[in-house]
């Protein structure tokens, strides 16, 4: 158990070294990707809403 505890600082040192190698996204790229996600989500939401409303009206016509 003590041997495992002694490895903890080495682990965090290695994690820190690996994080320095990561190619981080720029703020501008992140904002652009977020805008694309919001736009696509909105379009899909409106599409699903329209299909749902159309099917609801169709069911009212069929059921009576």
HTML snippet that shows the backbone in 3Dmol.js (N, CA, C, O; Angstrom):
<script src="https://3Dmol.org/build/3Dmol-min.js"></script>
<div id="view" style="width:600px;height:400px;position:relative"></div>
<script>
const pdb = `
ATOM      1  N   UNK A   1       0.821  -1.193   0.000  1.00  0.00           N
ATOM      2  CA  UNK A   1       0.000   0.000   0.000  1.00  0.00           C
ATOM      3  C   UNK A   1       0.868   1.261   0.000  1.00  0.00           C
ATOM      4  O   UNK A   1       0.578   2.219  -0.717  1.00  0.00           O
ATOM      5  N   UNK A   2       1.910   1.255   0.790  1.00  0.00           N
ATOM      6  CA  UNK A   2       2.795   2.417   0.872  1.00  0.00           C
ATOM      7  C   UNK A   2       3.513   2.628  -0.455  1.00  0.00           C
ATOM      8  O   UNK A   2       3.767   3.765  -0.852  1.00  0.00           O
ATOM      9  N   UNK A   3       3.837   1.547  -1.135  1.00  0.00           N
ATOM     10  CA  UNK A   3       4.509   1.659  -2.434  1.00  0.00           C
ATOM     11  C   UNK A   3       3.605   2.382  -3.440  1.00  0.00           C
ATOM     12  O   UNK A   3       4.075   3.183  -4.248  1.00  0.00           O
ATOM     13  N   UNK A   4       2.316   2.089  -3.377  1.00  0.00           N
ATOM     14  CA  UNK A   4       1.368   2.753  -4.269  1.00  0.00           C
ATOM     15  C   UNK A   4       1.264   4.237  -3.949  1.00  0.00           C
ATOM     16  O   UNK A   4       1.166   5.057  -4.862  1.00  0.00           O
ATOM     17  N   UNK A   5       1.285   4.595  -2.684  1.00  0.00           N
ATOM     18  CA  UNK A   5       1.201   5.995  -2.284  1.00  0.00           C
ATOM     19  C   UNK A   5       2.429   6.777  -2.739  1.00  0.00           C
ATOM     20  O   UNK A   5       2.336   7.966  -3.044  1.00  0.00           O
ATOM     21  N   UNK A   6       3.567   6.114  -2.782  1.00  0.00           N
ATOM     22  CA  UNK A   6       4.792   6.784  -3.207  1.00  0.00           C
ATOM     23  C   UNK A   6       4.794   7.065  -4.710  1.00  0.00           C
ATOM     24  O   UNK A   6       5.531   7.933  -5.177  1.00  0.00           O
ATOM     25  N   UNK A   7       3.966   6.331  -5.474  1.00  0.00           N
ATOM     26  CA  UNK A   7       3.898   6.518  -6.918  1.00  0.00           C
ATOM     27  C   UNK A   7       2.983   7.681  -7.326  1.00  0.00           C
ATOM     28  O   UNK A   7       3.015   8.113  -8.478  1.00  0.00           O
ATOM     29  N   UNK A   8       2.187   8.179  -6.412  1.00  0.00           N
ATOM     30  CA  UNK A   8       1.221   9.227  -6.734  1.00  0.00           C
ATOM     31  C   UNK A   8       1.896  10.498  -7.265  1.00  0.00           C
ATOM     32  O   UNK A   8       1.476  11.002  -8.307  1.00  0.00           O
ATOM     33  N   UNK A   9       2.925  11.038  -6.593  1.00  0.00           N
ATOM     34  CA  UNK A   9       3.557  12.248  -7.144  1.00  0.00           C
ATOM     35  C   UNK A   9       4.134  12.030  -8.550  1.00  0.00           C
ATOM     36  O   UNK A   9       4.052  12.920  -9.396  1.00  0.00           O
ATOM     37  N   UNK A  10       4.707  10.866  -8.797  1.00  0.00           N
ATOM     38  CA  UNK A  10       5.253  10.555 -10.122  1.00  0.00           C
ATOM     39  C   UNK A  10       4.141  10.519 -11.162  1.00  0.00           C
ATOM     40  O   UNK A  10       4.312  10.985 -12.288  1.00  0.00           O
ATOM     41  N   UNK A  11       3.002   9.961 -10.771  1.00  0.00           N
ATOM     42  CA  UNK A  11       1.855   9.900 -11.672  1.00  0.00           C
ATOM     43  C   UNK A  11       1.431  11.299 -12.110  1.00  0.00           C
ATOM     44  O   UNK A  11       1.246  11.549 -13.301  1.00  0.00           O
ATOM     45  N   UNK A  12       1.277  12.215 -11.146  1.00  0.00           N
ATOM     46  CA  UNK A  12       0.853  13.571 -11.476  1.00  0.00           C
ATOM     47  C   UNK A  12       1.912  14.316 -12.281  1.00  0.00           C
ATOM     48  O   UNK A  12       1.576  15.161 -13.110  1.00  0.00           O
ATOM     49  N   UNK A  13       3.163  14.017 -12.050  1.00  0.00           N
ATOM     50  CA  UNK A  13       4.228  14.628 -12.841  1.00  0.00           C
ATOM     51  C   UNK A  13       4.111  14.170 -14.296  1.00  0.00           C
ATOM     52  O   UNK A  13       4.237  14.982 -15.213  1.00  0.00           O
ATOM     53  N   UNK A  14       3.873  12.886 -14.511  1.00  0.00           N
ATOM     54  CA  UNK A  14       3.727  12.355 -15.862  1.00  0.00           C
ATOM     55  C   UNK A  14       2.470  12.898 -16.537  1.00  0.00           C
ATOM     56  O   UNK A  14       2.484  13.184 -17.734  1.00  0.00           O
ATOM     57  N   UNK A  15       1.392  13.041 -15.781  1.00  0.00           N
ATOM     58  CA  UNK A  15       0.160  13.615 -16.331  1.00  0.00           C
ATOM     59  C   UNK A  15       0.425  15.042 -16.800  1.00  0.00           C
ATOM     60  O   UNK A  15      -0.007  15.434 -17.884  1.00  0.00           O
ATOM     61  N   UNK A  16       1.131  15.813 -15.986  1.00  0.00           N
ATOM     62  CA  UNK A  16       1.459  17.187 -16.334  1.00  0.00           C
ATOM     63  C   UNK A  16       2.295  17.242 -17.612  1.00  0.00           C
ATOM     64  O   UNK A  16       2.064  18.102 -18.462  1.00  0.00           O
ATOM     65  N   UNK A  17       3.239  16.358 -17.753  1.00  0.00           N
ATOM     66  CA  UNK A  17       4.072  16.314 -18.959  1.00  0.00           C
ATOM     67  C   UNK A  17       3.236  15.967 -20.193  1.00  0.00           C
ATOM     68  O   UNK A  17       3.436  16.553 -21.257  1.00  0.00           O
ATOM     69  N   UNK A  18       2.324  15.041 -20.064  1.00  0.00           N
ATOM     70  CA  UNK A  18       1.479  14.649 -21.197  1.00  0.00           C
ATOM     71  C   UNK A  18       0.529  15.780 -21.585  1.00  0.00           C
ATOM     72  O   UNK A  18       0.269  15.989 -22.770  1.00  0.00           O
ATOM     73  N   UNK A  19       0.011  16.511 -20.599  1.00  0.00           N
ATOM     74  CA  UNK A  19      -0.898  17.612 -20.894  1.00  0.00           C
ATOM     75  C   UNK A  19      -0.194  18.740 -21.641  1.00  0.00           C
ATOM     76  O   UNK A  19      -0.840  19.488 -22.375  1.00  0.00           O
ATOM     77  N   UNK A  20       1.094  18.871 -21.468  1.00  0.00           N
ATOM     78  CA  UNK A  20       1.854  19.882 -22.200  1.00  0.00           C
ATOM     79  C   UNK A  20       1.950  19.528 -23.686  1.00  0.00           C
ATOM     80  O   UNK A  20       2.147  20.409 -24.522  1.00  0.00           O
ATOM     81  N   UNK A  21       1.812  18.251 -24.013  1.00  0.00           N
ATOM     82  CA  UNK A  21       1.906  17.790 -25.394  1.00  0.00           C
ATOM     83  C   UNK A  21       0.586  17.928 -26.156  1.00  0.00           C
ATOM     84  O   UNK A  21       0.558  17.805 -27.380  1.00  0.00           O
ATOM     85  N   UNK A  22      -0.496  18.180 -25.437  1.00  0.00           N
ATOM     86  CA  UNK A  22      -1.817  18.229 -26.053  1.00  0.00           C
ATOM     87  C   UNK A  22      -1.932  19.471 -26.930  1.00  0.00           C
ATOM     88  O   UNK A  22      -1.495  20.557 -26.550  1.00  0.00           O
ATOM     89  N   UNK A  23      -2.522  19.298 -28.096  1.00  0.00           N
ATOM     90  CA  UNK A  23      -2.774  20.407 -29.010  1.00  0.00           C
ATOM     91  C   UNK A  23      -4.148  20.982 -28.651  1.00  0.00           C
ATOM     92  O   UNK A  23      -5.170  20.477 -29.115  1.00  0.00           O
ATOM     93  N   UNK A  24      -4.175  22.031 -27.831  1.00  0.00           N
ATOM     94  CA  UNK A  24      -5.416  22.597 -27.343  1.00  0.00           C
ATOM     95  C   UNK A  24      -6.083  23.443 -28.414  1.00  0.00           C
ATOM     96  O   UNK A  24      -5.411  24.119 -29.193  1.00  0.00           O
ATOM     97  N   UNK A  25      -7.402  23.400 -28.447  1.00  0.00           N
ATOM     98  CA  UNK A  25      -8.191  24.180 -29.384  1.00  0.00           C
ATOM     99  C   UNK A  25      -8.136  25.660 -29.001  1.00  0.00           C
ATOM    100  O   UNK A  25      -8.134  26.009 -27.820  1.00  0.00           O
ATOM    101  N   UNK A  26      -8.093  26.512 -30.011  1.00  0.00           N
ATOM    102  CA  UNK A  26      -8.099  27.942 -29.715  1.00  0.00           C
ATOM    103  C   UNK A  26      -9.496  28.372 -29.284  1.00  0.00           C
ATOM    104  O   UNK A  26     -10.485  27.694 -29.564  1.00  0.00           O
ATOM    105  N   UNK A  27      -9.560  29.497 -28.607  1.00  0.00           N
ATOM    106  CA  UNK A  27     -10.846  30.022 -28.142  1.00  0.00           C
ATOM    107  C   UNK A  27     -11.781  30.277 -29.322  1.00  0.00           C
ATOM    108  O   UNK A  27     -12.974  29.980 -29.255  1.00  0.00           O
ATOM    109  N   UNK A  28     -11.229  30.828 -30.398  1.00  0.00           N
ATOM    110  CA  UNK A  28     -12.032  31.140 -31.580  1.00  0.00           C
ATOM    111  C   UNK A  28     -12.609  29.872 -32.207  1.00  0.00           C
ATOM    112  O   UNK A  28     -13.773  29.863 -32.608  1.00  0.00           O
ATOM    113  N   UNK A  29     -11.821  28.809 -32.298  1.00  0.00           N
ATOM    114  CA  UNK A  29     -12.315  27.538 -32.841  1.00  0.00           C
ATOM    115  C   UNK A  29     -13.412  26.961 -31.953  1.00  0.00           C
ATOM    116  O   UNK A  29     -14.401  26.425 -32.451  1.00  0.00           O
ATOM    117  N   UNK A  30     -13.237  27.071 -30.649  1.00  0.00           N
ATOM    118  CA  UNK A  30     -14.225  26.551 -29.706  1.00  0.00           C
ATOM    119  C   UNK A  30     -15.549  27.300 -29.838  1.00  0.00           C
ATOM    120  O   UNK A  30     -16.619  26.691 -29.828  1.00  0.00           O
ATOM    121  N   UNK A  31     -15.471  28.617 -29.960  1.00  0.00           N
ATOM    122  CA  UNK A  31     -16.687  29.419 -30.121  1.00  0.00           C
ATOM    123  C   UNK A  31     -17.376  29.068 -31.440  1.00  0.00           C
ATOM    124  O   UNK A  31     -18.599  28.937 -31.488  1.00  0.00           O
ATOM    125  N   UNK A  32     -16.597  28.918 -32.500  1.00  0.00           N
ATOM    126  CA  UNK A  32     -17.172  28.552 -33.792  1.00  0.00           C
ATOM    127  C   UNK A  32     -17.879  27.209 -33.741  1.00  0.00           C
ATOM    128  O   UNK A  32     -18.974  27.062 -34.284  1.00  0.00           O
ATOM    129  N   UNK A  33     -17.266  26.233 -33.097  1.00  0.00           N
ATOM    130  CA  UNK A  33     -17.884  24.909 -32.982  1.00  0.00           C
ATOM    131  C   UNK A  33     -19.162  24.979 -32.148  1.00  0.00           C
ATOM    132  O   UNK A  33     -20.145  24.309 -32.464  1.00  0.00           O
ATOM    133  N   UNK A  34     -19.156  25.776 -31.098  1.00  0.00           N
ATOM    134  CA  UNK A  34     -20.345  25.910 -30.253  1.00  0.00           C
ATOM    135  C   UNK A  34     -21.494  26.547 -31.031  1.00  0.00           C
ATOM    136  O   UNK A  34     -22.648  26.147 -30.879  1.00  0.00           O
ATOM    137  N   UNK A  35     -21.180  27.531 -31.857  1.00  0.00           N
ATOM    138  CA  UNK A  35     -22.210  28.182 -32.672  1.00  0.00           C
ATOM    139  C   UNK A  35     -22.808  27.183 -33.656  1.00  0.00           C
ATOM    140  O   UNK A  35     -24.024  27.156 -33.848  1.00  0.00           O
ATOM    141  N   UNK A  36     -21.978  26.373 -34.270  1.00  0.00           N
ATOM    142  CA  UNK A  36     -22.468  25.356 -35.207  1.00  0.00           C
ATOM    143  C   UNK A  36     -23.389  24.373 -34.492  1.00  0.00           C
ATOM    144  O   UNK A  36     -24.434  24.002 -35.028  1.00  0.00           O
ATOM    145  N   UNK A  37     -23.017  23.956 -33.306  1.00  0.00           N
ATOM    146  CA  UNK A  37     -23.844  23.015 -32.533  1.00  0.00           C
ATOM    147  C   UNK A  37     -25.196  23.634 -32.203  1.00  0.00           C
ATOM    148  O   UNK A  37     -26.228  22.977 -32.337  1.00  0.00           O
ATOM    149  N   UNK A  38     -25.197  24.890 -31.775  1.00  0.00           N
ATOM    150  CA  UNK A  38     -26.460  25.555 -31.433  1.00  0.00           C
ATOM    151  C   UNK A  38     -27.348  25.692 -32.665  1.00  0.00           C
ATOM    152  O   UNK A  38     -28.554  25.454 -32.586  1.00  0.00           O
ATOM    153  N   UNK A  39     -26.771  26.070 -33.795  1.00  0.00           N
ATOM    154  CA  UNK A  39     -27.560  26.236 -35.029  1.00  0.00           C
ATOM    155  C   UNK A  39     -28.149  24.901 -35.485  1.00  0.00           C
ATOM    156  O   UNK A  39     -29.333  24.823 -35.810  1.00  0.00           O
ATOM    157  N   UNK A  40     -27.331  23.861 -35.508  1.00  0.00           N
ATOM    158  CA  UNK A  40     -27.823  22.546 -35.944  1.00  0.00           C
ATOM    159  C   UNK A  40     -28.876  22.016 -34.973  1.00  0.00           C
ATOM    160  O   UNK A  40     -29.870  21.429 -35.401  1.00  0.00           O
ATOM    161  N   UNK A  41     -28.670  22.213 -33.686  1.00  0.00           N
ATOM    162  CA  UNK A  41     -29.654  21.774 -32.693  1.00  0.00           C
ATOM    163  C   UNK A  41     -30.986  22.492 -32.894  1.00  0.00           C
ATOM    164  O   UNK A  41     -32.049  21.879 -32.794  1.00  0.00           O
ATOM    165  N   UNK A  42     -30.926  23.781 -33.174  1.00  0.00           N
ATOM    166  CA  UNK A  42     -32.148  24.557 -33.403  1.00  0.00           C
ATOM    167  C   UNK A  42     -32.872  24.064 -34.649  1.00  0.00           C
ATOM    168  O   UNK A  42     -34.091  23.891 -34.632  1.00  0.00           O
ATOM    169  N   UNK A  43     -32.136  23.839 -35.718  1.00  0.00           N
ATOM    170  CA  UNK A  43     -32.745  23.352 -36.960  1.00  0.00           C
ATOM    171  C   UNK A  43     -33.391  21.988 -36.744  1.00  0.00           C
ATOM    172  O   UNK A  43     -34.519  21.760 -37.182  1.00  0.00           O
ATOM    173  N   UNK A  44     -32.693  21.092 -36.081  1.00  0.00           N
ATOM    174  CA  UNK A  44     -33.266  19.764 -35.825  1.00  0.00           C
ATOM    175  C   UNK A  44     -34.489  19.840 -34.919  1.00  0.00           C
ATOM    176  O   UNK A  44     -35.454  19.099 -35.109  1.00  0.00           O
ATOM    177  N   UNK A  45     -34.448  20.730 -33.939  1.00  0.00           N
ATOM    178  CA  UNK A  45     -35.597  20.897 -33.044  1.00  0.00           C
ATOM    179  C   UNK A  45     -36.815  21.373 -33.823  1.00  0.00           C
ATOM    180  O   UNK A  45     -37.915  20.852 -33.639  1.00  0.00           O
ATOM    181  N   UNK A  46     -36.624  22.351 -34.684  1.00  0.00           N
ATOM    182  CA  UNK A  46     -37.742  22.854 -35.495  1.00  0.00           C
ATOM    183  C   UNK A  46     -38.264  21.787 -36.455  1.00  0.00           C
ATOM    184  O   UNK A  46     -39.472  21.679 -36.663  1.00  0.00           O
ATOM    185  N   UNK A  47     -37.370  21.007 -37.035  1.00  0.00           N
ATOM    186  CA  UNK A  47     -37.769  19.925 -37.940  1.00  0.00           C
ATOM    187  C   UNK A  47     -38.608  18.882 -37.199  1.00  0.00           C
ATOM    188  O   UNK A  47     -39.674  18.490 -37.673  1.00  0.00           O
ATOM    189  N   UNK A  48     -38.134  18.441 -36.054  1.00  0.00           N
ATOM    190  CA  UNK A  48     -38.871  17.433 -35.270  1.00  0.00           C
ATOM    191  C   UNK A  48     -40.206  18.000 -34.802  1.00  0.00           C
ATOM    192  O   UNK A  48     -41.210  17.288 -34.786  1.00  0.00           O
ATOM    193  N   UNK A  49     -40.225  19.278 -34.419  1.00  0.00           N
ATOM    194  CA  UNK A  49     -41.471  19.918 -34.005  1.00  0.00           C
ATOM    195  C   UNK A  49     -42.479  19.920 -35.152  1.00  0.00           C
ATOM    196  O   UNK A  49     -43.652  19.606 -34.951  1.00  0.00           O
ATOM    197  N   UNK A  50     -42.023  20.273 -36.352  1.00  0.00           N
ATOM    198  CA  UNK A  50     -42.915  20.311 -37.511  1.00  0.00           C
ATOM    199  C   UNK A  50     -43.458  18.922 -37.833  1.00  0.00           C
ATOM    200  O   UNK A  50     -44.650  18.773 -38.104  1.00  0.00           O
ATOM    201  N   UNK A  51     -42.607  17.912 -37.807  1.00  0.00           N
ATOM    202  CA  UNK A  51     -43.054  16.537 -38.064  1.00  0.00           C
ATOM    203  C   UNK A  51     -44.069  16.109 -37.010  1.00  0.00           C
ATOM    204  O   UNK A  51     -45.084  15.495 -37.341  1.00  0.00           O
ATOM    205  N   UNK A  52     -43.804  16.426 -35.744  1.00  0.00           N
ATOM    206  CA  UNK A  52     -44.703  16.058 -34.657  1.00  0.00           C
ATOM    207  C   UNK A  52     -46.070  16.721 -34.819  1.00  0.00           C
ATOM    208  O   UNK A  52     -47.107  16.084 -34.633  1.00  0.00           O
ATOM    209  N   UNK A  53     -46.056  17.996 -35.164  1.00  0.00           N
ATOM    210  CA  UNK A  53     -47.331  18.698 -35.345  1.00  0.00           C
ATOM    211  C   UNK A  53     -48.104  18.128 -36.544  1.00  0.00           C
ATOM    212  O   UNK A  53     -49.324  17.975 -36.489  1.00  0.00           O
ATOM    213  N   UNK A  54     -47.385  17.821 -37.612  1.00  0.00           N
ATOM    214  CA  UNK A  54     -48.032  17.237 -38.780  1.00  0.00           C
ATOM    215  C   UNK A  54     -48.644  15.879 -38.475  1.00  0.00           C
ATOM    216  O   UNK A  54     -49.768  15.589 -38.884  1.00  0.00           O
ATOM    217  N   UNK A  55     -47.905  15.058 -37.762  1.00  0.00           N
ATOM    218  CA  UNK A  55     -48.443  13.742 -37.403  1.00  0.00           C
ATOM    219  C   UNK A  55     -49.612  13.863 -36.428  1.00  0.00           C
ATOM    220  O   UNK A  55     -50.552  13.071 -36.499  1.00  0.00           O
ATOM    221  N   UNK A  56     -49.572  14.830 -35.526  1.00  0.00           N
ATOM    222  CA  UNK A  56     -50.682  15.033 -34.594  1.00  0.00           C
ATOM    223  C   UNK A  56     -51.952  15.429 -35.361  1.00  0.00           C
ATOM    224  O   UNK A  56     -53.037  14.930 -35.061  1.00  0.00           O
ATOM    225  N   UNK A  57     -51.819  16.325 -36.348  1.00  0.00           N
ATOM    226  CA  UNK A  57     -52.980  16.714 -37.150  1.00  0.00           C
ATOM    227  C   UNK A  57     -53.504  15.539 -37.973  1.00  0.00           C
ATOM    228  O   UNK A  57     -54.713  15.359 -38.115  1.00  0.00           O
ATOM    229  N   UNK A  58     -52.585  14.748 -38.508  1.00  0.00           N
ATOM    230  CA  UNK A  58     -52.975  13.572 -39.269  1.00  0.00           C
ATOM    231  C   UNK A  58     -53.740  12.587 -38.391  1.00  0.00           C
ATOM    232  O   UNK A  58     -54.733  12.004 -38.829  1.00  0.00           O
ATOM    233  N   UNK A  59     -53.289  12.401 -37.168  1.00  0.00           N
ATOM    234  CA  UNK A  59     -53.983  11.491 -36.251  1.00  0.00           C
ATOM    235  C   UNK A  59     -55.363  12.017 -35.900  1.00  0.00           C
ATOM    236  O   UNK A  59     -56.300  11.231 -35.762  1.00  0.00           O
ATOM    237  N   UNK A  60     -55.513  13.333 -35.752  1.00  0.00           N
ATOM    238  CA  UNK A  60     -56.825  13.902 -35.464  1.00  0.00           C
ATOM    239  C   UNK A  60     -57.771  13.663 -36.634  1.00  0.00           C
ATOM    240  O   UNK A  60     -58.953  13.384 -36.435  1.00  0.00           O
ATOM    241  N   UNK A  61     -57.250  13.773 -37.857  1.00  0.00           N
ATOM    242  CA  UNK A  61     -58.083  13.549 -39.040  1.00  0.00           C
ATOM    243  C   UNK A  61     -58.489  12.067 -39.111  1.00  0.00           C
ATOM    244  O   UNK A  61     -59.644  11.760 -39.407  1.00  0.00           O
ATOM    245  N   UNK A  62     -57.568  11.169 -38.849  1.00  0.00           N
ATOM    246  CA  UNK A  62     -57.845   9.726 -38.944  1.00  0.00           C
ATOM    247  C   UNK A  62     -58.796   9.280 -37.838  1.00  0.00           C
ATOM    248  O   UNK A  62     -59.765   8.566 -38.099  1.00  0.00           O
ATOM    249  N   UNK A  63     -58.519   9.703 -36.595  1.00  0.00           N
ATOM    250  CA  UNK A  63     -59.327   9.259 -35.451  1.00  0.00           C
ATOM    251  C   UNK A  63     -60.685   9.940 -35.449  1.00  0.00           C
ATOM    252  O   UNK A  63     -61.684   9.331 -35.069  1.00  0.00           O
ATOM    253  N   UNK A  64     -60.727  11.143 -35.852  1.00  0.00           N
ATOM    254  CA  UNK A  64     -62.018  11.792 -35.985  1.00  0.00           C
ATOM    255  C   UNK A  64     -62.073  13.037 -35.223  1.00  0.00           C
ATOM    256  O   UNK A  64     -63.100  13.717 -35.225  1.00  0.00           O
TER     257      UNK A  64
END
`;
const viewer = $3Dmol.createViewer("view");
viewer.addModel(pdb, "pdb");
viewer.setStyle({}, {cartoon: {color: "spectrum"}});
viewer.zoomTo();
viewer.render();
</script>
